[in-house]
Structure formats: C-alpha cells, structure tokens
Amino acid sequence: MSAWIWILIILILIGAGIGIYFWLTGDSSPIANGGNSIPQPPALPTG
C-alpha cells in the first residue's frame, strides 16, 4: 500500500514542478495556446 503513496507524492511533485515552471516563465496558459509560446501573426486584411 505504501507504493501507492509514493507514486501519489511523485505525481504531485511533478505537477507542482511543471506549474512552477510555467508560472516563472510567464506562460500562464500553456494548454490553451497549443503548448507553444509563439504568438500568432496578425490577421491578413480582406480586400
């Protein structure tokens, strides 16, 4: 049973590390923009 506790602790630490990484890099929504921080180009004017 203690193995499940260690697995849970490791997953929490990994999740916290990823969250702190994105928080420190300033990318607040890495999932919403497809995981990349490349800005979209402006829309082309229509005729």
PDB file of N, CA, C and O in Angstrom:
ATOM      1  N   MET A   1       0.825  -1.201   0.000  1.00  0.00           N
ATOM      2  CA  MET A   1       0.000   0.000   0.000  1.00  0.00           C
ATOM      3  C   MET A   1       0.863   1.257   0.000  1.00  0.00           C
ATOM      4  O   MET A   1       0.454   2.294  -0.523  1.00  0.00           O
ATOM      5  N   SER A   2       2.045   1.168   0.579  1.00  0.00           N
ATOM      6  CA  SER A   2       2.895   2.354   0.640  1.00  0.00           C
ATOM      7  C   SER A   2       3.402   2.753  -0.747  1.00  0.00           C
ATOM      8  O   SER A   2       3.781   3.904  -0.964  1.00  0.00           O
ATOM      9  N   ALA A   3       3.409   1.804  -1.683  1.00  0.00           N
ATOM     10  CA  ALA A   3       3.849   2.144  -3.036  1.00  0.00           C
ATOM     11  C   ALA A   3       2.912   3.161  -3.666  1.00  0.00           C
ATOM     12  O   ALA A   3       3.362   4.060  -4.376  1.00  0.00           O
ATOM     13  N   TRP A   4       1.617   3.028  -3.417  1.00  0.00           N
ATOM     14  CA  TRP A   4       0.645   3.993  -3.969  1.00  0.00           C
ATOM     15  C   TRP A   4       0.878   5.380  -3.393  1.00  0.00           C
ATOM     16  O   TRP A   4       0.708   6.381  -4.089  1.00  0.00           O
ATOM     17  N   ILE A   5       1.263   5.444  -2.136  1.00  0.00           N
ATOM     18  CA  ILE A   5       1.529   6.745  -1.515  1.00  0.00           C
ATOM     19  C   ILE A   5       2.742   7.406  -2.161  1.00  0.00           C
ATOM     20  O   ILE A   5       2.722   8.606  -2.433  1.00  0.00           O
ATOM     21  N   TRP A   6       3.798   6.629  -2.410  1.00  0.00           N
ATOM     22  CA  TRP A   6       4.981   7.188  -3.057  1.00  0.00           C
ATOM     23  C   TRP A   6       4.676   7.643  -4.472  1.00  0.00           C
ATOM     24  O   TRP A   6       5.148   8.692  -4.910  1.00  0.00           O
ATOM     25  N   ILE A   7       3.878   6.846  -5.195  1.00  0.00           N
ATOM     26  CA  ILE A   7       3.503   7.235  -6.561  1.00  0.00           C
ATOM     27  C   ILE A   7       2.703   8.537  -6.532  1.00  0.00           C
ATOM     28  O   ILE A   7       2.918   9.412  -7.370  1.00  0.00           O
ATOM     29  N   LEU A   8       1.795   8.670  -5.587  1.00  0.00           N
ATOM     30  CA  LEU A   8       0.995   9.884  -5.468  1.00  0.00           C
ATOM     31  C   LEU A   8       1.874  11.089  -5.138  1.00  0.00           C
ATOM     32  O   LEU A   8       1.691  12.166  -5.704  1.00  0.00           O
ATOM     33  N   ILE A   9       2.821  10.910  -4.230  1.00  0.00           N
ATOM     34  CA  ILE A   9       3.727  12.013  -3.868  1.00  0.00           C
ATOM     35  C   ILE A   9       4.560  12.431  -5.076  1.00  0.00           C
ATOM     36  O   ILE A   9       4.739  13.625  -5.318  1.00  0.00           O
ATOM     37  N   ILE A  10       5.071  11.464  -5.836  1.00  0.00           N
ATOM     38  CA  ILE A  10       5.881  11.781  -7.011  1.00  0.00           C
ATOM     39  C   ILE A  10       5.056  12.532  -8.049  1.00  0.00           C
ATOM     40  O   ILE A  10       5.537  13.501  -8.638  1.00  0.00           O
ATOM     41  N   LEU A  11       3.825  12.098  -8.278  1.00  0.00           N
ATOM     42  CA  LEU A  11       2.970  12.787  -9.251  1.00  0.00           C
ATOM     43  C   LEU A  11       2.664  14.212  -8.809  1.00  0.00           C
ATOM     44  O   LEU A  11       2.636  15.123  -9.636  1.00  0.00           O
ATOM     45  N   ILE A  12       2.436  14.414  -7.518  1.00  0.00           N
ATOM     46  CA  ILE A  12       2.174  15.759  -7.009  1.00  0.00           C
ATOM     47  C   ILE A  12       3.403  16.643  -7.199  1.00  0.00           C
ATOM     48  O   ILE A  12       3.284  17.800  -7.601  1.00  0.00           O
ATOM     49  N   LEU A  13       4.592  16.093  -6.907  1.00  0.00           N
ATOM     50  CA  LEU A  13       5.811  16.884  -7.077  1.00  0.00           C
ATOM     51  C   LEU A  13       6.049  17.237  -8.544  1.00  0.00           C
ATOM     52  O   LEU A  13       6.461  18.354  -8.857  1.00  0.00           O
ATOM     53  N   ILE A  14       5.790  16.289  -9.441  1.00  0.00           N
ATOM     54  CA  ILE A  14       5.964  16.576 -10.869  1.00  0.00           C
ATOM     55  C   ILE A  14       4.975  17.654 -11.309  1.00  0.00           C
ATOM     56  O   ILE A  14       5.347  18.583 -12.026  1.00  0.00           O
ATOM     57  N   GLY A  15       3.720  17.533 -10.883  1.00  0.00           N
ATOM     58  CA  GLY A  15       2.721  18.536 -11.248  1.00  0.00           C
ATOM     59  C   GLY A  15       3.063  19.908 -10.696  1.00  0.00           C
ATOM     60  O   GLY A  15       2.898  20.916 -11.383  1.00  0.00           O
ATOM     61  N   ALA A  16       3.537  19.953  -9.463  1.00  0.00           N
ATOM     62  CA  ALA A  16       3.920  21.234  -8.865  1.00  0.00           C
ATOM     63  C   ALA A  16       5.116  21.829  -9.600  1.00  0.00           C
ATOM     64  O   ALA A  16       5.170  23.038  -9.823  1.00  0.00           O
ATOM     65  N   GLY A  17       6.069  20.988  -9.975  1.00  0.00           N
ATOM     66  CA  GLY A  17       7.231  21.481 -10.703  1.00  0.00           C
ATOM     67  C   GLY A  17       6.853  22.063 -12.054  1.00  0.00           C
ATOM     68  O   GLY A  17       7.370  23.109 -12.448  1.00  0.00           O
ATOM     69  N   ILE A  18       5.954  21.393 -12.765  1.00  0.00           N
ATOM     70  CA  ILE A  18       5.511  21.906 -14.063  1.00  0.00           C
ATOM     71  C   ILE A  18       4.754  23.222 -13.877  1.00  0.00           C
ATOM     72  O   ILE A  18       4.943  24.167 -14.642  1.00  0.00           O
ATOM     73  N   GLY A  19       3.897  23.275 -12.857  1.00  0.00           N
ATOM     74  CA  GLY A  19       3.151  24.506 -12.600  1.00  0.00           C
ATOM     75  C   GLY A  19       4.059  25.665 -12.247  1.00  0.00           C
ATOM     76  O   GLY A  19       3.854  26.779 -12.730  1.00  0.00           O
ATOM     77  N   ILE A  20       5.066  25.423 -11.408  1.00  0.00           N
ATOM     78  CA  ILE A  20       6.006  26.488 -11.032  1.00  0.00           C
ATOM     79  C   ILE A  20       6.824  26.914 -12.248  1.00  0.00           C
ATOM     80  O   ILE A  20       7.116  28.099 -12.411  1.00  0.00           O
ATOM     81  N   TYR A  21       7.194  25.965 -13.099  1.00  0.00           N
ATOM     82  CA  TYR A  21       7.964  26.305 -14.295  1.00  0.00           C
ATOM     83  C   TYR A  21       7.187  27.258 -15.193  1.00  0.00           C
ATOM     84  O   TYR A  21       7.718  28.279 -15.631  1.00  0.00           O
ATOM     85  N   PHE A  22       5.913  26.920 -15.469  1.00  0.00           N
ATOM     86  CA  PHE A  22       5.113  27.781 -16.334  1.00  0.00           C
ATOM     87  C   PHE A  22       4.812  29.109 -15.655  1.00  0.00           C
ATOM     88  O   PHE A  22       4.683  30.133 -16.326  1.00  0.00           O
ATOM     89  N   TRP A  23       4.698  29.102 -14.319  1.00  0.00           N
ATOM     90  CA  TRP A  23       4.438  30.345 -13.595  1.00  0.00           C
ATOM     91  C   TRP A  23       5.652  31.266 -13.665  1.00  0.00           C
ATOM     92  O   TRP A  23       5.507  32.477 -13.831  1.00  0.00           O
ATOM     93  N   LEU A  24       6.849  30.694 -13.539  1.00  0.00           N
ATOM     94  CA  LEU A  24       8.055  31.518 -13.576  1.00  0.00           C
ATOM     95  C   LEU A  24       8.370  32.004 -14.991  1.00  0.00           C
ATOM     96  O   LEU A  24       8.920  33.092 -15.159  1.00  0.00           O
ATOM     97  N   THR A  25       8.032  31.218 -16.000  1.00  0.00           N
ATOM     98  CA  THR A  25       8.312  31.640 -17.370  1.00  0.00           C
ATOM     99  C   THR A  25       7.258  32.607 -17.872  1.00  0.00           C
ATOM    100  O   THR A  25       7.432  33.188 -18.943  1.00  0.00           O
ATOM    101  N   GLY A  26       6.170  32.800 -17.138  1.00  0.00           N
ATOM    102  CA  GLY A  26       5.160  33.775 -17.511  1.00  0.00           C
ATOM    103  C   GLY A  26       4.135  33.245 -18.487  1.00  0.00           C
ATOM    104  O   GLY A  26       3.251  33.992 -18.907  1.00  0.00           O
ATOM    105  N   ASP A  27       4.223  31.975 -18.864  1.00  0.00           N
ATOM    106  CA  ASP A  27       3.245  31.394 -19.782  1.00  0.00           C
ATOM    107  C   ASP A  27       2.103  30.836 -18.946  1.00  0.00           C
ATOM    108  O   ASP A  27       2.171  29.705 -18.465  1.00  0.00           O
ATOM    109  N   SER A  28       1.051  31.637 -18.776  1.00  0.00           N
ATOM    110  CA  SER A  28       0.009  31.260 -17.827  1.00  0.00           C
ATOM    111  C   SER A  28      -0.909  30.175 -18.366  1.00  0.00           C
ATOM    112  O   SER A  28      -1.529  29.459 -17.580  1.00  0.00           O
ATOM    113  N   SER A  29      -1.018  30.028 -19.694  1.00  0.00           N
ATOM    114  CA  SER A  29      -1.920  29.014 -20.245  1.00  0.00           C
ATOM    115  C   SER A  29      -1.218  28.221 -21.344  1.00  0.00           C
ATOM    116  O   SER A  29      -1.447  28.467 -22.528  1.00  0.00           O
ATOM    117  N   PRO A  30      -0.360  27.267 -20.956  1.00  0.00           N
ATOM    118  CA  PRO A  30       0.363  26.505 -21.979  1.00  0.00           C
ATOM    119  C   PRO A  30      -0.521  25.557 -22.762  1.00  0.00           C
ATOM    120  O   PRO A  30      -0.179  25.182 -23.884  1.00  0.00           O
ATOM    121  N   ILE A  31      -1.666  25.156 -22.190  1.00  0.00           N
ATOM    122  CA  ILE A  31      -2.547  24.213 -22.879  1.00  0.00           C
ATOM    123  C   ILE A  31      -3.452  24.955 -23.861  1.00  0.00           C
ATOM    124  O   ILE A  31      -3.771  24.433 -24.929  1.00  0.00           O
ATOM    125  N   ALA A  32      -3.863  26.168 -23.502  1.00  0.00           N
ATOM    126  CA  ALA A  32      -4.811  26.906 -24.330  1.00  0.00           C
ATOM    127  C   ALA A  32      -4.206  27.307 -25.665  1.00  0.00           C
ATOM    128  O   ALA A  32      -4.912  27.344 -26.673  1.00  0.00           O
ATOM    129  N   ASN A  33      -2.914  27.610 -25.694  1.00  0.00           N
ATOM    130  CA  ASN A  33      -2.305  28.041 -26.951  1.00  0.00           C
ATOM    131  C   ASN A  33      -1.532  26.909 -27.627  1.00  0.00           C
ATOM    132  O   ASN A  33      -0.640  27.177 -28.433  1.00  0.00           O
ATOM    133  N   GLY A  34      -1.847  25.677 -27.325  1.00  0.00           N
ATOM    134  CA  GLY A  34      -1.250  24.555 -28.021  1.00  0.00           C
ATOM    135  C   GLY A  34       0.102  24.140 -27.477  1.00  0.00           C
ATOM    136  O   GLY A  34       0.772  23.309 -28.091  1.00  0.00           O
ATOM    137  N   GLY A  35       0.526  24.682 -26.355  1.00  0.00           N
ATOM    138  CA  GLY A  35       1.773  24.266 -25.757  1.00  0.00           C
ATOM    139  C   GLY A  35       2.987  25.036 -26.228  1.00  0.00           C
ATOM    140  O   GLY A  35       4.086  24.824 -25.715  1.00  0.00           O
ATOM    141  N   ASN A  36       2.814  25.934 -27.204  1.00  0.00           N
ATOM    142  CA  ASN A  36       3.957  26.721 -27.649  1.00  0.00           C
ATOM    143  C   ASN A  36       3.724  28.183 -27.309  1.00  0.00           C
ATOM    144  O   ASN A  36       2.580  28.625 -27.203  1.00  0.00           O
ATOM    145  N   SER A  37       4.797  28.928 -27.140  1.00  0.00           N
ATOM    146  CA  SER A  37       4.676  30.324 -26.756  1.00  0.00           C
ATOM    147  C   SER A  37       4.917  31.236 -27.952  1.00  0.00           C
ATOM    148  O   SER A  37       5.265  32.404 -27.774  1.00  0.00           O
ATOM    149  N   ILE A  38       4.736  30.721 -29.173  1.00  0.00           N
ATOM    150  CA  ILE A  38       4.920  31.533 -30.368  1.00  0.00           C
ATOM    151  C   ILE A  38       3.632  32.327 -30.606  1.00  0.00           C
ATOM    152  O   ILE A  38       2.561  31.732 -30.732  1.00  0.00           O
ATOM    153  N   PRO A  39       3.717  33.651 -30.670  1.00  0.00           N
ATOM    154  CA  PRO A  39       2.485  34.435 -30.884  1.00  0.00           C
ATOM    155  C   PRO A  39       1.934  34.247 -32.287  1.00  0.00           C
ATOM    156  O   PRO A  39       2.685  33.987 -33.228  1.00  0.00           O
ATOM    157  N   GLN A  40       0.635  34.377 -32.422  1.00  0.00           N
ATOM    158  CA  GLN A  40       0.018  34.248 -33.727  1.00  0.00           C
ATOM    159  C   GLN A  40       0.305  35.499 -34.560  1.00  0.00           C
ATOM    160  O   GLN A  40       0.340  36.603 -34.016  1.00  0.00           O
ATOM    161  N   PRO A  41       0.509  35.344 -35.863  1.00  0.00           N
ATOM    162  CA  PRO A  41       0.694  36.535 -36.704  1.00  0.00           C
ATOM    163  C   PRO A  41      -0.621  37.290 -36.830  1.00  0.00           C
ATOM    164  O   PRO A  41      -1.687  36.701 -36.650  1.00  0.00           O
ATOM    165  N   PRO A  42      -0.567  38.587 -37.138  1.00  0.00           N
ATOM    166  CA  PRO A  42      -1.812  39.354 -37.269  1.00  0.00           C
ATOM    167  C   PRO A  42      -2.615  38.859 -38.473  1.00  0.00           C
ATOM    168  O   PRO A  42      -2.069  38.327 -39.439  1.00  0.00           O
ATOM    169  N   ALA A  43      -3.925  39.054 -38.377  1.00  0.00           N
ATOM    170  CA  ALA A  43      -4.815  38.601 -39.459  1.00  0.00           C
ATOM    171  C   ALA A  43      -4.576  39.438 -40.713  1.00  0.00           C
ATOM    172  O   ALA A  43      -4.321  40.640 -40.639  1.00  0.00           O
ATOM    173  N   LEU A  44      -4.662  38.780 -41.855  1.00  0.00           N
ATOM    174  CA  LEU A  44      -4.480  39.493 -43.109  1.00  0.00           C
ATOM    175  C   LEU A  44      -5.718  40.329 -43.419  1.00  0.00           C
ATOM    176  O   LEU A  44      -6.842  39.881 -43.194  1.00  0.00           O
ATOM    177  N   PRO A  45      -5.518  41.532 -43.931  1.00  0.00           N
ATOM    178  CA  PRO A  45      -6.679  42.358 -44.286  1.00  0.00           C
ATOM    179  C   PRO A  45      -7.421  41.753 -45.468  1.00  0.00           C
ATOM    180  O   PRO A  45      -6.804  41.203 -46.380  1.00  0.00           O
ATOM    181  N   THR A  46      -8.720  41.853 -45.451  1.00  0.00           N
ATOM    182  CA  THR A  46      -9.515  41.275 -46.535  1.00  0.00           C
ATOM    183  C   THR A  46      -9.826  42.383 -47.549  1.00  0.00           C
ATOM    184  O   THR A  46     -10.489  43.371 -47.234  1.00  0.00           O
ATOM    185  N   GLY A  47      -9.329  42.186 -48.768  1.00  0.00           N
ATOM    186  CA  GLY A  47      -9.537  43.007 -49.941  1.00  0.00           C
ATOM    187  C   GLY A  47      -9.973  44.400 -49.681  1.00  0.00           C
ATOM    188  O   GLY A  47     -10.173  45.170 -50.621  1.00  0.00           O
TER     189      GLY A  47
END
